[in-house]
Amino acid sequence: MNSVATATLLLAMTILARSAAGVDRAVYADVPPTIDPAARYLFHMHGRAIEVQGPTAKTPWGTYTYNEIVGAFADHGFVVITEVRPPTTQLAPYATIVGGQVAKLLAAGVPPENITVTGFSKGGAIAVLTTAMIGNPRVSFVLMGGCLLPGGGRTPADLAAIGRPQGRIFSIYDEGDSEAGSCASNFAEKPGVTFKETFMHENRGHGLFITPNKVWLDPAVNWALHR
């Protein structure tokens, strides 16, 4: 990680250390040094704009509030693992890193039902790849606008060759999204996959997921908690 990204990450982790009510939040840039097998762990991968501009990136849909999104997950009781990735991040290598982090949790006795991998936009595309790299049908995934559309200039070729996905996979995308669409062709009726998809009518397109809007956050949390 370069020095700018490291400084930004440390700032983000400081901001997220306590909620507005002064309650400690469990937010880490990597798997915590002490792993509690009874805890629920949630990985979150942000969109490309954060790589380039930092946690308060300006997007065509408004300001991206990364810290608030991560904090919202932490406020639901998850141990959150997330970082501000550098702009040079490539999808498959980063998915391999996440796969290794999940493997470390599993080896420490964390049940796969207590692990969720989430991602939005480029982060969602990374999460798509982790479904094959982790290869566990009991690990949960939430993809927010994560299956990028062909012709959009940012669709990774890796999506066409993710191998054999496995897991409890929940896809969310919004009406009018010109960047991403349905994930059904990647996951529906695949062995080892439990797949659900929700198409929302908020008419915010890709911008729906740049703030912790309850309309997508609550379903994502419910999926991670097996509700």
Backbone as CSV, one residue per row, in Angstrom:
resi,resn,N_x,N_y,N_z,CA_x,CA_y,CA_z,C_x,C_y,C_z
1,MET,0.848,-1.184,0.000,0.000,0.000,0.000,0.886,1.237,0.000
2,ASN,0.582,2.267,-0.839,1.413,3.457,-0.865,1.136,4.333,0.348
3,SER,2.010,5.361,0.570,1.930,6.160,1.792,0.641,6.959,1.872
4,VAL,0.151,7.462,0.735,-1.087,8.233,0.732,-2.262,7.339,1.132
5,ALA,-2.320,6.162,0.530,-3.402,5.240,0.865,-3.328,4.810,2.315
6,THR,-2.097,4.591,2.825,-1.934,4.185,4.223,-2.414,5.277,5.158
7,ALA,-2.044,6.529,4.866,-2.475,7.639,5.706,-3.985,7.793,5.684
8,THR,-4.564,7.651,4.503,-6.011,7.750,4.379,-6.690,6.654,5.164
9,LEU,-6.145,5.435,5.078,-6.721,4.302,5.792,-6.637,4.518,7.300
10,LEU,-5.487,4.975,7.788,-5.351,5.198,9.222,-6.332,6.251,9.704
11,LEU,-6.548,7.294,8.886,-7.518,8.318,9.233,-8.910,7.709,9.287
12,ALA,-9.241,6.900,8.298,-10.560,6.265,8.259,-10.763,5.380,9.471
13,MET,-9.742,4.593,9.837,-9.894,3.700,10.972,-10.051,4.484,12.274
14,THR,-9.387,5.668,12.382,-9.545,6.500,13.565,-10.957,7.036,13.654
15,ILE,-11.489,7.491,12.539,-12.849,8.013,12.503,-13.849,6.931,12.895
16,LEU,-13.573,5.727,12.468,-14.514,4.642,12.695,-14.323,3.951,14.045
17,ALA,-13.345,4.381,14.812,-13.069,3.694,16.061,-14.228,3.789,17.046
18,ARG,-14.948,4.928,17.015,-16.097,5.096,17.892,-17.267,5.675,17.107
19,SER,-18.449,5.260,17.483,-19.644,5.805,16.857,-19.948,7.164,17.467
20,ALA,-20.979,7.827,16.957,-21.361,9.127,17.493,-21.763,9.018,18.964
21,ALA,-22.246,7.855,19.366,-22.663,7.644,20.749,-21.495,7.224,21.646
22,GLY,-20.288,7.171,21.090,-19.127,6.805,21.876,-18.938,5.316,22.050
23,VAL,-19.644,4.524,21.264,-19.542,3.070,21.356,-18.406,2.578,20.465
24,ASP,-17.546,1.716,21.016,-16.440,1.186,20.229,-16.952,0.396,19.033
25,ARG,-16.297,0.561,17.902,-16.617,-0.192,16.700,-15.440,-1.095,16.366
26,ALA,-15.758,-2.287,15.884,-14.715,-3.243,15.522,-14.466,-3.146,14.024
27,VAL,-13.502,-2.330,13.636,-13.167,-2.119,12.229,-11.662,-2.303,12.061
28,TYR,-11.279,-3.153,11.121,-9.870,-3.498,10.925,-9.513,-3.428,9.437
29,ALA,-8.243,-3.164,9.162,-7.757,-3.184,7.790,-7.393,-4.596,7.343
30,ASP,-7.269,-5.512,8.297,-6.913,-6.897,8.008,-7.584,-7.764,9.071
31,VAL,-7.446,-9.054,8.965,-7.981,-9.947,9.988,-7.394,-9.541,11.341
32,PRO,-8.230,-9.339,12.361,-7.706,-8.898,13.657,-6.740,-9.904,14.256
33,PRO,-5.794,-9.438,15.062,-4.793,-10.345,15.631,-5.390,-11.412,16.534
34,THR,-6.487,-11.081,17.202,-7.203,-12.055,18.021,-8.541,-12.354,17.361
35,ILE,-8.737,-13.597,16.965,-9.950,-13.986,16.246,-10.916,-14.646,17.220
36,ASP,-12.115,-14.100,17.291,-13.166,-14.650,18.137,-14.062,-15.536,17.270
37,PRO,-14.036,-16.849,17.449,-14.846,-17.734,16.606,-16.345,-17.482,16.715
38,ALA,-16.768,-16.814,17.788,-18.199,-16.552,17.964,-18.648,-15.249,17.306
39,ALA,-17.699,-14.435,16.848,-18.057,-13.146,16.244,-18.525,-13.333,14.804
40,ARG,-19.204,-12.308,14.308,-19.606,-12.278,12.900,-18.688,-11.307,12.162
41,TYR,-18.088,-11.774,11.070,-17.108,-10.995,10.319,-17.688,-10.580,8.973
42,LEU,-17.450,-9.324,8.609,-17.944,-8.806,7.332,-16.820,-8.065,6.617
43,PHE,-16.481,-8.525,5.421,-15.531,-7.836,4.551,-16.296,-6.864,3.666
44,HIS,-15.761,-5.655,3.510,-16.415,-4.709,2.606,-15.391,-4.120,1.648
45,MET,-15.714,-4.196,0.348,-14.873,-3.610,-0.692,-15.630,-2.457,-1.366
46,HIS,-15.030,-1.296,-1.342,-15.653,-0.084,-1.880,-15.491,0.010,-3.401
47,GLY,-16.079,1.058,-3.967,-15.980,1.306,-5.404,-14.673,1.984,-5.797
48,ARG,-14.470,2.084,-7.096,-13.232,2.636,-7.648,-12.974,4.079,-7.205
49,ALA,-14.016,4.882,-7.034,-13.827,6.298,-6.706,-13.026,6.486,-5.431
50,ILE,-13.191,5.582,-4.465,-12.452,5.700,-3.210,-10.966,5.446,-3.433
51,GLU,-10.635,4.540,-4.339,-9.220,4.299,-4.658,-8.538,5.584,-5.113
52,VAL,-9.254,6.364,-5.896,-8.673,7.537,-6.553,-8.710,8.778,-5.654
53,GLN,-9.836,8.959,-4.936,-10.050,10.215,-4.210,-10.072,10.090,-2.694
54,GLY,-10.144,8.876,-2.173,-10.220,8.728,-0.725,-11.648,8.557,-0.230
55,PRO,-11.838,8.484,1.108,-13.114,8.085,1.703,-14.301,9.001,1.436
56,THR,-14.052,10.252,1.006,-15.164,11.161,0.703,-15.123,11.561,-0.777
57,ALA,-14.970,10.579,-1.631,-14.855,10.826,-3.069,-16.095,11.522,-3.622
58,LYS,-15.873,12.406,-4.575,-16.970,13.065,-5.284,-17.295,12.241,-6.526
59,THR,-18.525,11.826,-6.649,-18.953,10.997,-7.773,-20.045,11.703,-8.554
60,PRO,-20.416,11.201,-9.738,-21.519,11.816,-10.482,-22.851,11.795,-9.731
61,TRP,-22.927,10.966,-8.666,-24.183,10.825,-7.917,-24.125,11.528,-6.567
62,GLY,-23.013,12.168,-6.261,-22.866,12.830,-4.973,-21.625,12.357,-4.241
63,THR,-21.499,12.742,-2.974,-20.339,12.384,-2.167,-20.456,10.949,-1.658
64,TYR,-19.403,10.196,-1.827,-19.331,8.802,-1.391,-18.947,8.810,0.090
65,THR,-19.819,8.301,0.949,-19.569,8.346,2.384,-19.113,6.967,2.880
66,TYR,-17.917,6.617,2.520,-17.346,5.303,2.852,-17.319,5.037,4.354
67,ASN,-16.846,6.015,5.135,-16.757,5.808,6.580,-18.116,5.503,7.192
68,GLU,-19.136,6.204,6.725,-20.477,5.994,7.261,-21.020,4.611,6.883
69,ILE,-20.720,4.153,5.678,-21.157,2.822,5.254,-20.505,1.753,6.122
70,VAL,-19.191,1.838,6.283,-18.477,0.857,7.096,-18.958,0.925,8.549
71,GLY,-19.156,2.132,9.046,-19.648,2.297,10.404,-21.028,1.708,10.603
72,ALA,-21.878,1.818,9.579,-23.223,1.254,9.680,-23.174,-0.259,9.811
73,PHE,-22.281,-0.891,9.055,-22.112,-2.344,9.207,-21.610,-2.685,10.615
74,ALA,-20.645,-1.924,11.102,-20.104,-2.181,12.437,-21.168,-1.993,13.504
75,ASP,-22.041,-1.021,13.315,-23.099,-0.762,14.291,-24.105,-1.909,14.373
76,HIS,-24.125,-2.759,13.359,-24.988,-3.936,13.392,-24.306,-5.127,14.062
77,GLY,-23.120,-4.897,14.619,-22.460,-5.932,15.403,-21.414,-6.743,14.670
78,PHE,-21.104,-6.379,13.423,-20.092,-7.114,12.676,-18.687,-6.629,13.028
79,VAL,-17.730,-7.541,13.022,-16.326,-7.170,12.960,-16.048,-6.907,11.477
80,VAL,-15.781,-5.651,11.133,-15.652,-5.256,9.732,-14.185,-5.223,9.336
81,ILE,-13.879,-5.830,8.197,-12.525,-5.824,7.639,-12.591,-5.101,6.307
82,THR,-11.889,-3.990,6.206,-11.974,-3.146,5.015,-10.734,-2.264,4.947
83,GLU,-10.417,-1.784,3.780,-9.312,-0.843,3.627,-9.530,0.005,2.390
84,VAL,-8.867,1.160,2.358,-8.853,1.995,1.166,-7.785,1.432,0.229
85,ARG,-8.241,0.826,-0.868,-7.295,0.185,-1.791,-6.550,1.237,-2.623
86,PRO,-5.344,0.930,-3.062,-4.623,1.843,-3.952,-5.220,1.825,-5.361
87,PRO,-5.031,2.881,-6.141,-5.621,2.971,-7.482,-5.134,1.899,-8.443
88,THR,-4.010,1.273,-8.128,-3.446,0.254,-9.016,-4.025,-1.139,-8.759
89,THR,-4.995,-1.234,-7.868,-5.549,-2.537,-7.491,-6.128,-3.274,-8.689
90,GLN,-5.719,-4.535,-8.851,-6.289,-5.407,-9.873,-7.235,-6.408,-9.216
91,LEU,-8.266,-6.789,-9.964,-9.360,-7.549,-9.365,-8.937,-8.907,-8.819
92,ALA,-8.390,-9.760,-9.675,-8.090,-11.129,-9.258,-7.058,-11.188,-8.131
93,PRO,-5.950,-10.434,-8.192,-4.996,-10.481,-7.076,-5.617,-10.039,-5.751
94,TYR,-6.476,-9.028,-5.811,-7.083,-8.578,-4.562,-8.094,-9.601,-4.041
95,ALA,-8.825,-10.227,-4.958,-9.747,-11.284,-4.544,-8.992,-12.428,-3.882
96,THR,-7.793,-12.700,-4.350,-6.958,-13.742,-3.739,-6.585,-13.360,-2.306
97,ILE,-6.299,-12.079,-2.081,-5.995,-11.605,-0.726,-7.192,-11.833,0.192
98,VAL,-8.379,-11.447,-0.281,-9.588,-11.625,0.532,-9.835,-13.108,0.798
99,GLY,-9.626,-13.935,-0.225,-9.779,-15.367,-0.038,-8.860,-15.894,1.050
100,GLY,-7.624,-15.383,1.107,-6.679,-15.791,2.138,-7.106,-15.331,3.522
101,GLN,-7.689,-14.144,3.593,-8.182,-13.641,4.875,-9.342,-14.493,5.387
102,VAL,-10.241,-14.854,4.491,-11.357,-15.718,4.879,-10.846,-17.081,5.333
103,ALA,-9.859,-17.616,4.618,-9.270,-18.906,4.999,-8.676,-18.847,6.403
104,LYS,-8.088,-17.711,6.766,-7.510,-17.552,8.102,-8.604,-17.600,9.165
105,LEU,-9.747,-16.956,8.893,-10.863,-17.005,9.837,-11.386,-18.427,9.993
106,LEU,-11.557,-19.115,8.870,-12.064,-20.489,8.918,-11.112,-21.395,9.686
107,ALA,-9.813,-21.220,9.469,-8.821,-22.045,10.161,-8.822,-21.793,11.659
108,ALA,-9.247,-20.586,12.062,-9.297,-20.244,13.487,-10.600,-20.687,14.139
109,GLY,-11.456,-21.355,13.372,-12.678,-21.895,13.947,-13.923,-21.059,13.759
110,VAL,-13.839,-19.992,12.962,-15.033,-19.192,12.687,-15.946,-19.986,11.745
111,PRO,-17.204,-20.213,12.104,-18.101,-20.937,11.201,-18.305,-20.147,9.903
112,PRO,-18.373,-20.807,8.760,-18.577,-20.071,7.507,-19.857,-19.242,7.512
113,GLU,-20.860,-19.662,8.285,-22.108,-18.904,8.386,-21.909,-17.538,9.038
114,ASN,-20.768,-17.361,9.714,-20.474,-16.092,10.378,-19.585,-15.177,9.548
115,ILE,-19.398,-15.502,8.276,-18.525,-14.715,7.398,-19.326,-14.220,6.200
116,THR,-19.233,-12.911,5.933,-19.900,-12.309,4.768,-18.904,-11.434,4.024
117,VAL,-18.899,-11.541,2.708,-18.065,-10.695,1.843,-19.002,-9.781,1.057
118,THR,-18.810,-8.467,1.176,-19.658,-7.508,0.471,-18.810,-6.617,-0.426
119,GLY,-19.426,-6.084,-1.461,-18.701,-5.174,-2.336,-19.627,-4.398,-3.236
120,PHE,-19.219,-3.169,-3.553,-19.975,-2.288,-4.448,-19.118,-1.925,-5.654
121,SER,-19.720,-1.984,-6.844,-19.080,-1.568,-8.090,-17.783,-2.355,-8.295
122,LYS,-16.612,-1.694,-8.362,-15.378,-2.453,-8.515,-15.193,-3.405,-7.340
123,GLY,-15.562,-2.950,-6.149,-15.504,-3.836,-4.994,-16.439,-5.016,-5.135
124,GLY,-17.590,-4.791,-5.789,-18.507,-5.890,-6.062,-17.934,-6.873,-7.053
125,ALA,-17.216,-6.349,-8.055,-16.572,-7.223,-9.026,-15.503,-8.089,-8.353
126,ILE,-14.797,-7.499,-7.383,-13.835,-8.293,-6.609,-14.570,-9.367,-5.827
127,ALA,-15.688,-8.988,-5.193,-16.464,-9.955,-4.418,-16.975,-11.092,-5.292
128,VAL,-17.348,-10.789,-6.543,-17.770,-11.836,-7.480,-16.672,-12.878,-7.627
129,LEU,-15.441,-12.425,-7.800,-14.325,-13.355,-7.971,-14.065,-14.172,-6.714
130,THR,-14.312,-13.574,-5.543,-14.060,-14.313,-4.310,-15.020,-15.482,-4.140
131,THR,-16.180,-15.452,-4.796,-17.114,-16.578,-4.665,-16.491,-17.871,-5.170
132,ALA,-15.622,-17.766,-6.162,-14.919,-18.950,-6.665,-13.646,-19.217,-5.882
133,MET,-12.956,-18.160,-5.471,-11.677,-18.340,-4.784,-11.862,-18.876,-3.372
134,ILE,-12.950,-18.482,-2.701,-13.222,-19.002,-1.358,-13.799,-20.403,-1.461
135,GLY,-14.739,-20.601,-2.393,-15.241,-21.933,-2.702,-15.945,-22.628,-1.549
136,ASN,-16.718,-21.874,-0.759,-17.438,-22.472,0.367,-18.923,-22.133,0.242
137,PRO,-19.800,-23.110,0.106,-21.219,-22.828,-0.116,-21.928,-22.205,1.066
138,ARG,-21.256,-22.156,2.240,-21.894,-21.615,3.437,-21.448,-20.193,3.772
139,VAL,-20.453,-19.678,3.058,-20.050,-18.282,3.223,-21.031,-17.399,2.459
140,SER,-21.366,-16.234,3.033,-22.335,-15.325,2.412,-21.646,-14.206,1.642
141,PHE,-22.328,-13.734,0.606,-21.830,-12.636,-0.222,-22.976,-11.666,-0.506
142,VAL,-22.663,-10.370,-0.511,-23.630,-9.357,-0.919,-22.969,-8.500,-1.992
143,LEU,-23.556,-8.473,-3.177,-23.026,-7.732,-4.321,-23.933,-6.535,-4.582
144,MET,-23.414,-5.330,-4.399,-24.181,-4.119,-4.649,-23.717,-3.517,-5.975
145,GLY,-24.554,-3.618,-6.996,-24.130,-3.134,-8.307,-22.802,-3.741,-8.695
146,GLY,-22.644,-5.044,-8.457,-21.347,-5.680,-8.602,-21.099,-6.384,-9.912
147,CYS,-22.147,-6.591,-10.717,-21.959,-7.244,-12.023,-22.013,-6.172,-13.096
148,LEU,-20.838,-5.678,-13.472,-20.733,-4.536,-14.369,-21.179,-4.900,-15.775
149,LEU,-21.839,-3.950,-16.428,-22.447,-4.199,-17.732,-21.411,-4.217,-18.851
150,PRO,-21.597,-5.076,-19.859,-20.738,-5.040,-21.051,-20.883,-3.692,-21.762
151,GLY,-19.786,-3.210,-22.295,-19.841,-1.956,-23.033,-19.686,-0.731,-22.170
152,GLY,-19.610,-0.931,-20.854,-19.486,0.210,-19.961,-18.065,0.696,-19.788
153,GLY,-17.110,-0.008,-20.378,-15.721,0.408,-20.296,-15.004,-0.079,-19.054
154,ARG,-15.742,-0.685,-18.107,-15.107,-1.124,-16.867,-15.445,-2.577,-16.545
155,THR,-16.046,-3.282,-17.488,-16.411,-4.669,-17.208,-15.173,-5.544,-17.255
156,PRO,-14.789,-6.172,-16.137,-13.578,-6.988,-16.133,-13.780,-8.293,-16.875
157,ALA,-12.806,-8.652,-17.681,-12.885,-9.920,-18.392,-12.948,-11.088,-17.416
158,ASP,-12.435,-10.870,-16.200,-12.434,-11.935,-15.196,-13.839,-12.431,-14.888
159,LEU,-14.844,-11.586,-15.044,-16.199,-11.997,-14.704,-16.688,-13.134,-15.589
160,ALA,-16.119,-13.239,-16.767,-16.533,-14.308,-17.677,-15.814,-15.616,-17.373
161,ALA,-14.866,-15.563,-16.446,-14.055,-16.761,-16.177,-13.804,-16.925,-14.690
162,ILE,-14.870,-16.805,-13.885,-14.688,-16.881,-12.442,-14.599,-18.307,-11.940
163,GLY,-14.695,-19.252,-12.851,-14.609,-20.640,-12.419,-15.916,-21.093,-11.803
164,ARG,-15.822,-21.873,-10.752,-17.010,-22.409,-10.116,-17.344,-21.626,-8.851
165,PRO,-18.334,-20.730,-8.912,-18.700,-19.980,-7.712,-19.425,-20.869,-6.716
166,GLN,-19.279,-20.529,-5.444,-20.024,-21.186,-4.387,-20.377,-20.146,-3.329
167,GLY,-21.465,-20.406,-2.612,-21.811,-19.513,-1.520,-23.267,-19.105,-1.522
168,ARG,-23.650,-18.393,-0.468,-24.958,-17.747,-0.365,-24.804,-16.350,-0.948
169,ILE,-25.315,-16.134,-2.131,-25.014,-14.921,-2.882,-26.274,-14.084,-3.066
170,PHE,-26.206,-12.832,-2.602,-27.313,-11.878,-2.686,-26.861,-10.707,-3.544
171,SER,-27.557,-10.478,-4.642,-27.245,-9.376,-5.553,-28.313,-8.291,-5.440
172,ILE,-27.860,-7.024,-5.358,-28.763,-5.875,-5.318,-28.319,-4.882,-6.389
173,TYR,-29.252,-4.449,-7.208,-28.942,-3.347,-8.115,-30.182,-2.491,-8.299
174,ASP,-29.989,-1.278,-8.793,-31.074,-0.300,-8.814,-31.518,0.047,-10.232
175,GLU,-32.748,0.456,-10.313,-33.331,0.900,-11.572,-32.502,2.040,-12.174
176,GLY,-32.303,1.995,-13.452,-31.588,3.064,-14.132,-30.085,3.016,-13.978
177,ASP,-29.549,1.920,-13.447,-28.097,1.807,-13.281,-27.454,1.564,-14.640
178,SER,-26.653,2.502,-15.097,-25.980,2.371,-16.389,-24.637,1.670,-16.278
179,GLU,-24.232,1.330,-15.039,-22.937,0.711,-14.803,-23.041,-0.794,-14.560
180,ALA,-24.112,-1.225,-13.890,-24.219,-2.619,-13.454,-25.639,-3.128,-13.640
181,GLY,-25.759,-4.472,-13.674,-27.067,-5.086,-13.853,-27.166,-6.404,-13.107
182,SER,-27.983,-7.291,-13.639,-28.256,-8.560,-12.977,-27.018,-9.460,-12.915
183,CYS,-26.917,-10.199,-11.810,-25.854,-11.193,-11.634,-26.349,-12.605,-11.921
184,ALA,-27.595,-12.732,-12.377,-28.208,-14.057,-12.502,-27.430,-14.979,-13.429
185,SER,-26.874,-14.446,-14.510,-26.170,-15.316,-15.455,-24.919,-15.934,-14.844
186,ASN,-24.361,-15.287,-13.818,-23.171,-15.816,-13.144,-23.498,-16.860,-12.086
187,PHE,-24.695,-16.735,-11.468,-24.934,-17.511,-10.256,-26.213,-18.340,-10.216
188,ALA,-27.227,-17.973,-10.965,-28.508,-18.668,-10.845,-28.381,-20.130,-11.241
189,GLU,-28.927,-21.011,-10.405,-28.994,-22.447,-10.669,-27.614,-23.085,-10.843
190,LYS,-26.620,-22.542,-10.144,-25.279,-23.130,-10.168,-25.108,-24.046,-8.940
191,PRO,-24.458,-25.197,-9.104,-24.221,-26.091,-7.957,-23.421,-25.381,-6.867
192,GLY,-23.825,-25.574,-5.629,-23.115,-24.963,-4.516,-23.461,-23.517,-4.268
193,VAL,-24.456,-22.983,-4.999,-24.833,-21.575,-4.872,-26.289,-21.461,-4.424
194,THR,-26.508,-20.655,-3.397,-27.848,-20.192,-3.038,-27.925,-18.746,-3.490
195,PHE,-28.785,-18.455,-4.451,-28.767,-17.138,-5.095,-30.098,-16.412,-4.921
196,LYS,-29.994,-15.143,-4.552,-31.160,-14.262,-4.487,-30.770,-12.920,-5.077
197,GLU,-31.701,-12.295,-5.787,-31.416,-10.986,-6.384,-32.600,-10.056,-6.176
198,THR,-32.289,-8.800,-5.861,-33.311,-7.774,-5.667,-33.043,-6.605,-6.598
199,PHE,-34.069,-6.242,-7.357,-34.005,-5.098,-8.266,-34.791,-3.965,-7.619
200,MET,-34.118,-2.881,-7.286,-34.750,-1.800,-6.543,-35.226,-0.685,-7.465
201,HIS,-36.233,0.022,-7.002,-36.859,1.075,-7.807,-36.673,2.446,-7.149
202,GLU,-35.455,2.686,-6.685,-35.152,3.973,-6.057,-34.780,5.036,-7.086
203,ASN,-34.519,4.601,-8.311,-34.167,5.498,-9.420,-32.915,6.339,-9.107
204,ARG,-31.986,5.724,-8.362,-30.714,6.386,-8.088,-29.569,5.720,-8.828
205,GLY,-29.869,4.633,-9.534,-28.839,3.970,-10.309,-27.669,3.528,-9.447
206,HIS,-26.477,3.671,-9.996,-25.261,3.261,-9.297,-25.063,4.053,-8.004
207,GLY,-25.635,5.264,-7.956,-25.446,6.122,-6.800,-26.180,5.675,-5.555
208,LEU,-27.047,4.682,-5.666,-27.778,4.214,-4.492,-26.837,3.744,-3.390
209,PHE,-25.687,3.204,-3.776,-24.825,2.503,-2.816,-23.659,3.337,-2.293
210,ILE,-23.653,4.647,-2.555,-22.544,5.484,-2.069,-22.826,6.060,-0.687
211,THR,-24.027,5.816,-0.157,-24.375,6.207,1.205,-25.050,5.017,1.883
212,PRO,-25.070,4.964,3.218,-25.676,3.822,3.918,-27.202,3.923,3.961
213,ASN,-27.803,3.898,2.786,-29.251,3.988,2.657,-29.894,2.695,3.187
214,LYS,-30.835,2.832,4.101,-31.451,1.659,4.710,-32.146,0.770,3.685
215,VAL,-32.519,1.335,2.536,-33.249,0.539,1.555,-32.403,-0.617,1.025
216,TRP,-31.072,-0.452,0.983,-30.202,-1.576,0.599,-29.438,-2.146,1.792
217,LEU,-29.134,-1.276,2.782,-28.341,-1.734,3.922,-29.093,-2.784,4.741
218,ASP,-30.364,-2.564,5.012,-31.127,-3.517,5.819,-31.221,-4.896,5.152
219,PRO,-31.556,-4.992,3.865,-31.545,-6.320,3.228,-30.169,-6.974,3.232
220,ALA,-29.114,-6.172,3.060,-27.753,-6.730,3.082,-27.433,-7.305,4.458
221,VAL,-27.765,-6.569,5.508,-27.515,-7.034,6.871,-28.345,-8.282,7.163
222,ASN,-29.601,-8.269,6.754,-30.458,-9.439,6.986,-29.905,-10.688,6.311
223,TRP,-29.361,-10.524,5.106,-28.771,-11.657,4.407,-27.547,-12.178,5.171
224,ALA,-26.713,-11.251,5.632,-25.515,-11.654,6.375,-25.876,-12.351,7.686
225,LEU,-27.003,-11.982,8.264,-27.444,-12.579,9.534,-28.360,-13.772,9.322
226,HIS,-28.541,-14.188,8.075,-29.360,-15.357,7.733,-30.821,-15.174,8.159
227,ARG,-31.311,-13.954,8.061,-32.709,-13.693,8.403,-33.609,-13.922,7.197
